[in-house]
């Protein structure tokens, strides 16, 4: 009986440590920086896997508040620290813009749509313009 309780306890602990959720995102976040003028092809951009804090900002809020509301947007968003670009978290259904701590970038390449009952596998690319 003690062995059975031990096995059940171990299984419970192991299963509670997994990223098992039915609605959310498993993604890789890439970050790149460079000139935006002249406009050049996406394939010519150099991206690296991002290490640091990311914010999953509600798309409607990002559109309506814009860069002036960036601090407030971050305070009201899901945030987590990621390593080697690995983003995995439970989210409600909706559309989110993935942003870094420092930069407000609201572009299609870093926007993800989460559908109820599904886990998005969409990778995210954030491009920071250093000149226009």
Biotite code that builds the C-alpha atoms (Angstrom):
import biotite.structure as struc

atoms = struc.array([
    struc.Atom([0.000, 0.000, 0.000], chain_id="A", res_id=1, res_name="UNK", atom_name="CA", element="C"),
    struc.Atom([2.852, 2.406, 0.825], chain_id="A", res_id=2, res_name="UNK", atom_name="CA", element="C"),
    struc.Atom([4.478, 1.658, -2.537], chain_id="A", res_id=3, res_name="UNK", atom_name="CA", element="C"),
    struc.Atom([1.212, 2.410, -4.314], chain_id="A", res_id=4, res_name="UNK", atom_name="CA", element="C"),
    struc.Atom([0.876, 5.760, -2.511], chain_id="A", res_id=5, res_name="UNK", atom_name="CA", element="C"),
    struc.Atom([4.498, 6.574, -3.333], chain_id="A", res_id=6, res_name="UNK", atom_name="CA", element="C"),
    struc.Atom([3.973, 5.787, -7.022], chain_id="A", res_id=7, res_name="UNK", atom_name="CA", element="C"),
    struc.Atom([0.769, 7.837, -7.153], chain_id="A", res_id=8, res_name="UNK", atom_name="CA", element="C"),
    struc.Atom([2.512, 10.752, -5.415], chain_id="A", res_id=9, res_name="UNK", atom_name="CA", element="C"),
    struc.Atom([5.438, 10.656, -7.843], chain_id="A", res_id=10, res_name="UNK", atom_name="CA", element="C"),
    struc.Atom([3.103, 10.534, -10.853], chain_id="A", res_id=11, res_name="UNK", atom_name="CA", element="C"),
    struc.Atom([1.127, 13.484, -9.496], chain_id="A", res_id=12, res_name="UNK", atom_name="CA", element="C"),
    struc.Atom([4.272, 15.559, -8.950], chain_id="A", res_id=13, res_name="UNK", atom_name="CA", element="C"),
    struc.Atom([5.703, 14.740, -12.383], chain_id="A", res_id=14, res_name="UNK", atom_name="CA", element="C"),
    struc.Atom([2.436, 15.438, -14.191], chain_id="A", res_id=15, res_name="UNK", atom_name="CA", element="C"),
    struc.Atom([1.943, 18.769, -12.416], chain_id="A", res_id=16, res_name="UNK", atom_name="CA", element="C"),
    struc.Atom([5.315, 20.011, -13.721], chain_id="A", res_id=17, res_name="UNK", atom_name="CA", element="C"),
    struc.Atom([4.386, 19.683, -17.407], chain_id="A", res_id=18, res_name="UNK", atom_name="CA", element="C"),
    struc.Atom([3.183, 22.484, -19.644], chain_id="A", res_id=19, res_name="UNK", atom_name="CA", element="C"),
    struc.Atom([-0.109, 20.698, -20.284], chain_id="A", res_id=20, res_name="UNK", atom_name="CA", element="C"),
    struc.Atom([-2.841, 23.101, -21.292], chain_id="A", res_id=21, res_name="UNK", atom_name="CA", element="C"),
    struc.Atom([-5.483, 23.118, -23.969], chain_id="A", res_id=22, res_name="UNK", atom_name="CA", element="C"),
    struc.Atom([-5.442, 26.801, -24.953], chain_id="A", res_id=23, res_name="UNK", atom_name="CA", element="C"),
    struc.Atom([-2.215, 28.769, -25.332], chain_id="A", res_id=24, res_name="UNK", atom_name="CA", element="C"),
    struc.Atom([1.042, 28.936, -27.233], chain_id="A", res_id=25, res_name="UNK", atom_name="CA", element="C"),
    struc.Atom([4.209, 26.871, -27.804], chain_id="A", res_id=26, res_name="UNK", atom_name="CA", element="C"),
    struc.Atom([6.432, 29.070, -29.943], chain_id="A", res_id=27, res_name="UNK", atom_name="CA", element="C"),
    struc.Atom([9.928, 30.287, -30.699], chain_id="A", res_id=28, res_name="UNK", atom_name="CA", element="C"),
    struc.Atom([10.524, 34.036, -30.429], chain_id="A", res_id=29, res_name="UNK", atom_name="CA", element="C"),
    struc.Atom([13.162, 35.556, -32.715], chain_id="A", res_id=30, res_name="UNK", atom_name="CA", element="C"),
    struc.Atom([14.541, 39.101, -32.444], chain_id="A", res_id=31, res_name="UNK", atom_name="CA", element="C"),
    struc.Atom([16.436, 41.077, -35.047], chain_id="A", res_id=32, res_name="UNK", atom_name="CA", element="C"),
    struc.Atom([17.645, 44.664, -35.403], chain_id="A", res_id=33, res_name="UNK", atom_name="CA", element="C"),
    struc.Atom([18.623, 46.715, -38.382], chain_id="A", res_id=34, res_name="UNK", atom_name="CA", element="C"),
    struc.Atom([17.759, 49.417, -40.842], chain_id="A", res_id=35, res_name="UNK", atom_name="CA", element="C"),
    struc.Atom([14.249, 49.739, -42.204], chain_id="A", res_id=36, res_name="UNK", atom_name="CA", element="C"),
    struc.Atom([15.315, 52.023, -45.049], chain_id="A", res_id=37, res_name="UNK", atom_name="CA", element="C"),
    struc.Atom([15.473, 51.085, -47.742], chain_id="A", res_id=38, res_name="UNK", atom_name="CA", element="C"),
    struc.Atom([12.958, 48.327, -47.203], chain_id="A", res_id=39, res_name="UNK", atom_name="CA", element="C"),
    struc.Atom([14.581, 44.965, -47.806], chain_id="A", res_id=40, res_name="UNK", atom_name="CA", element="C"),
    struc.Atom([13.315, 41.429, -48.096], chain_id="A", res_id=41, res_name="UNK", atom_name="CA", element="C"),
    struc.Atom([12.425, 39.487, -44.938], chain_id="A", res_id=42, res_name="UNK", atom_name="CA", element="C"),
    struc.Atom([14.798, 36.680, -45.960], chain_id="A", res_id=43, res_name="UNK", atom_name="CA", element="C"),
    struc.Atom([17.737, 39.131, -45.756], chain_id="A", res_id=44, res_name="UNK", atom_name="CA", element="C"),
    struc.Atom([17.098, 39.917, -42.086], chain_id="A", res_id=45, res_name="UNK", atom_name="CA", element="C"),
    struc.Atom([19.224, 38.295, -39.393], chain_id="A", res_id=46, res_name="UNK", atom_name="CA", element="C"),
    struc.Atom([17.266, 37.010, -36.384], chain_id="A", res_id=47, res_name="UNK", atom_name="CA", element="C"),
    struc.Atom([18.445, 35.377, -33.158], chain_id="A", res_id=48, res_name="UNK", atom_name="CA", element="C"),
    struc.Atom([16.478, 33.400, -30.582], chain_id="A", res_id=49, res_name="UNK", atom_name="CA", element="C"),
    struc.Atom([15.381, 35.853, -27.902], chain_id="A", res_id=50, res_name="UNK", atom_name="CA", element="C"),
    struc.Atom([16.437, 35.651, -24.243], chain_id="A", res_id=51, res_name="UNK", atom_name="CA", element="C"),
    struc.Atom([14.562, 37.895, -21.815], chain_id="A", res_id=52, res_name="UNK", atom_name="CA", element="C"),
    struc.Atom([11.117, 39.023, -20.745], chain_id="A", res_id=53, res_name="UNK", atom_name="CA", element="C"),
    struc.Atom([8.259, 38.991, -23.241], chain_id="A", res_id=54, res_name="UNK", atom_name="CA", element="C"),
    struc.Atom([4.800, 40.478, -22.884], chain_id="A", res_id=55, res_name="UNK", atom_name="CA", element="C"),
    struc.Atom([1.695, 39.052, -24.522], chain_id="A", res_id=56, res_name="UNK", atom_name="CA", element="C"),
    struc.Atom([-0.310, 42.235, -25.076], chain_id="A", res_id=57, res_name="UNK", atom_name="CA", element="C"),
    struc.Atom([-3.967, 42.169, -26.080], chain_id="A", res_id=58, res_name="UNK", atom_name="CA", element="C"),
    struc.Atom([-4.033, 43.274, -29.743], chain_id="A", res_id=59, res_name="UNK", atom_name="CA", element="C"),
    struc.Atom([-7.053, 45.565, -29.353], chain_id="A", res_id=60, res_name="UNK", atom_name="CA", element="C"),
    struc.Atom([-5.404, 47.342, -26.419], chain_id="A", res_id=61, res_name="UNK", atom_name="CA", element="C"),
    struc.Atom([-2.114, 47.683, -28.331], chain_id="A", res_id=62, res_name="UNK", atom_name="CA", element="C"),
    struc.Atom([-3.952, 49.156, -31.326], chain_id="A", res_id=63, res_name="UNK", atom_name="CA", element="C"),
    struc.Atom([-5.945, 51.640, -29.257], chain_id="A", res_id=64, res_name="UNK", atom_name="CA", element="C"),
    struc.Atom([-3.255, 52.749, -26.782], chain_id="A", res_id=65, res_name="UNK", atom_name="CA", element="C"),
    struc.Atom([-0.184, 52.600, -29.013], chain_id="A", res_id=66, res_name="UNK", atom_name="CA", element="C"),
    struc.Atom([3.343, 53.382, -27.894], chain_id="A", res_id=67, res_name="UNK", atom_name="CA", element="C"),
    struc.Atom([2.341, 56.148, -25.423], chain_id="A", res_id=68, res_name="UNK", atom_name="CA", element="C"),
    struc.Atom([0.504, 53.506, -23.369], chain_id="A", res_id=69, res_name="UNK", atom_name="CA", element="C"),
    struc.Atom([3.330, 50.932, -23.506], chain_id="A", res_id=70, res_name="UNK", atom_name="CA", element="C"),
    struc.Atom([4.044, 50.942, -19.746], chain_id="A", res_id=71, res_name="UNK", atom_name="CA", element="C"),
    struc.Atom([0.364, 50.490, -18.929], chain_id="A", res_id=72, res_name="UNK", atom_name="CA", element="C"),
    struc.Atom([0.005, 47.788, -21.585], chain_id="A", res_id=73, res_name="UNK", atom_name="CA", element="C"),
    struc.Atom([2.877, 45.827, -20.033], chain_id="A", res_id=74, res_name="UNK", atom_name="CA", element="C"),
    struc.Atom([1.371, 46.118, -16.549], chain_id="A", res_id=75, res_name="UNK", atom_name="CA", element="C"),
    struc.Atom([-1.899, 44.611, -17.791], chain_id="A", res_id=76, res_name="UNK", atom_name="CA", element="C"),
    struc.Atom([-0.374, 41.817, -19.884], chain_id="A", res_id=77, res_name="UNK", atom_name="CA", element="C"),
    struc.Atom([0.825, 38.282, -19.365], chain_id="A", res_id=78, res_name="UNK", atom_name="CA", element="C"),
    struc.Atom([4.608, 38.333, -19.098], chain_id="A", res_id=79, res_name="UNK", atom_name="CA", element="C"),
    struc.Atom([7.273, 35.708, -18.686], chain_id="A", res_id=80, res_name="UNK", atom_name="CA", element="C"),
    struc.Atom([11.001, 35.228, -18.913], chain_id="A", res_id=81, res_name="UNK", atom_name="CA", element="C"),
    struc.Atom([12.093, 33.071, -21.848], chain_id="A", res_id=82, res_name="UNK", atom_name="CA", element="C"),
    struc.Atom([15.409, 31.461, -22.777], chain_id="A", res_id=83, res_name="UNK", atom_name="CA", element="C"),
    struc.Atom([16.633, 30.398, -26.207], chain_id="A", res_id=84, res_name="UNK", atom_name="CA", element="C"),
    struc.Atom([13.431, 31.815, -27.689], chain_id="A", res_id=85, res_name="UNK", atom_name="CA", element="C"),
    struc.Atom([11.186, 29.174, -26.104], chain_id="A", res_id=86, res_name="UNK", atom_name="CA", element="C"),
    struc.Atom([7.748, 30.575, -25.329], chain_id="A", res_id=87, res_name="UNK", atom_name="CA", element="C"),
    struc.Atom([5.201, 28.239, -23.788], chain_id="A", res_id=88, res_name="UNK", atom_name="CA", element="C"),
    struc.Atom([2.254, 29.460, -21.759], chain_id="A", res_id=89, res_name="UNK", atom_name="CA", element="C"),
    struc.Atom([-1.457, 29.102, -21.274], chain_id="A", res_id=90, res_name="UNK", atom_name="CA", element="C"),
    struc.Atom([-3.495, 31.988, -22.682], chain_id="A", res_id=91, res_name="UNK", atom_name="CA", element="C"),
    struc.Atom([-7.171, 32.711, -23.150], chain_id="A", res_id=92, res_name="UNK", atom_name="CA", element="C"),
    struc.Atom([-8.555, 32.770, -26.679], chain_id="A", res_id=93, res_name="UNK", atom_name="CA", element="C"),
    struc.Atom([-7.797, 36.064, -28.402], chain_id="A", res_id=94, res_name="UNK", atom_name="CA", element="C"),
    struc.Atom([-5.220, 37.943, -30.439], chain_id="A", res_id=95, res_name="UNK", atom_name="CA", element="C"),
    struc.Atom([-1.964, 38.992, -28.796], chain_id="A", res_id=96, res_name="UNK", atom_name="CA", element="C"),
    struc.Atom([1.109, 40.981, -29.779], chain_id="A", res_id=97, res_name="UNK", atom_name="CA", element="C"),
    struc.Atom([4.360, 39.517, -28.444], chain_id="A", res_id=98, res_name="UNK", atom_name="CA", element="C"),
    struc.Atom([6.657, 42.341, -27.303], chain_id="A", res_id=99, res_name="UNK", atom_name="CA", element="C"),
    struc.Atom([9.960, 42.622, -25.484], chain_id="A", res_id=100, res_name="UNK", atom_name="CA", element="C"),
    struc.Atom([10.530, 44.698, -22.362], chain_id="A", res_id=101, res_name="UNK", atom_name="CA", element="C"),
    struc.Atom([12.194, 47.537, -24.283], chain_id="A", res_id=102, res_name="UNK", atom_name="CA", element="C"),
    struc.Atom([10.425, 47.829, -27.618], chain_id="A", res_id=103, res_name="UNK", atom_name="CA", element="C"),
    struc.Atom([6.850, 48.519, -28.691], chain_id="A", res_id=104, res_name="UNK", atom_name="CA", element="C"),
    struc.Atom([6.509, 46.639, -31.989], chain_id="A", res_id=105, res_name="UNK", atom_name="CA", element="C"),
    struc.Atom([2.971, 46.004, -33.259], chain_id="A", res_id=106, res_name="UNK", atom_name="CA", element="C"),
    struc.Atom([3.409, 44.123, -36.545], chain_id="A", res_id=107, res_name="UNK", atom_name="CA", element="C"),
    struc.Atom([1.810, 41.018, -38.113], chain_id="A", res_id=108, res_name="UNK", atom_name="CA", element="C"),
    struc.Atom([5.057, 39.021, -37.668], chain_id="A", res_id=109, res_name="UNK", atom_name="CA", element="C"),
    struc.Atom([4.792, 39.253, -33.872], chain_id="A", res_id=110, res_name="UNK", atom_name="CA", element="C"),
    struc.Atom([1.013, 38.881, -33.599], chain_id="A", res_id=111, res_name="UNK", atom_name="CA", element="C"),
    struc.Atom([-0.548, 35.540, -32.679], chain_id="A", res_id=112, res_name="UNK", atom_name="CA", element="C"),
    struc.Atom([-4.168, 34.422, -32.570], chain_id="A", res_id=113, res_name="UNK", atom_name="CA", element="C"),
    struc.Atom([-5.107, 31.899, -29.900], chain_id="A", res_id=114, res_name="UNK", atom_name="CA", element="C"),
    struc.Atom([-8.196, 29.765, -30.540], chain_id="A", res_id=115, res_name="UNK", atom_name="CA", element="C"),
    struc.Atom([-10.141, 28.147, -27.688], chain_id="A", res_id=116, res_name="UNK", atom_name="CA", element="C"),
    struc.Atom([-9.100, 24.520, -27.247], chain_id="A", res_id=117, res_name="UNK", atom_name="CA", element="C"),
    struc.Atom([-5.963, 24.867, -29.398], chain_id="A", res_id=118, res_name="UNK", atom_name="CA", element="C"),
    struc.Atom([-2.289, 25.507, -28.723], chain_id="A", res_id=119, res_name="UNK", atom_name="CA", element="C"),
    struc.Atom([-0.704, 27.783, -31.342], chain_id="A", res_id=120, res_name="UNK", atom_name="CA", element="C"),
    struc.Atom([2.637, 26.640, -32.756], chain_id="A", res_id=121, res_name="UNK", atom_name="CA", element="C"),
    struc.Atom([3.202, 29.932, -34.616], chain_id="A", res_id=122, res_name="UNK", atom_name="CA", element="C"),
    struc.Atom([6.743, 31.286, -34.341], chain_id="A", res_id=123, res_name="UNK", atom_name="CA", element="C"),
    struc.Atom([7.197, 35.001, -33.687], chain_id="A", res_id=124, res_name="UNK", atom_name="CA", element="C"),
    struc.Atom([9.646, 37.404, -35.345], chain_id="A", res_id=125, res_name="UNK", atom_name="CA", element="C"),
    struc.Atom([10.243, 40.836, -33.840], chain_id="A", res_id=126, res_name="UNK", atom_name="CA", element="C"),
    struc.Atom([12.195, 43.298, -35.999], chain_id="A", res_id=127, res_name="UNK", atom_name="CA", element="C"),
    struc.Atom([13.538, 46.464, -34.380], chain_id="A", res_id=128, res_name="UNK", atom_name="CA", element="C"),
    struc.Atom([14.181, 49.319, -36.818], chain_id="A", res_id=129, res_name="UNK", atom_name="CA", element="C"),
    struc.Atom([17.416, 51.141, -36.003], chain_id="A", res_id=130, res_name="UNK", atom_name="CA", element="C"),
    struc.Atom([16.949, 53.718, -38.786], chain_id="A", res_id=131, res_name="UNK", atom_name="CA", element="C"),
    struc.Atom([14.170, 54.854, -41.101], chain_id="A", res_id=132, res_name="UNK", atom_name="CA", element="C"),
])
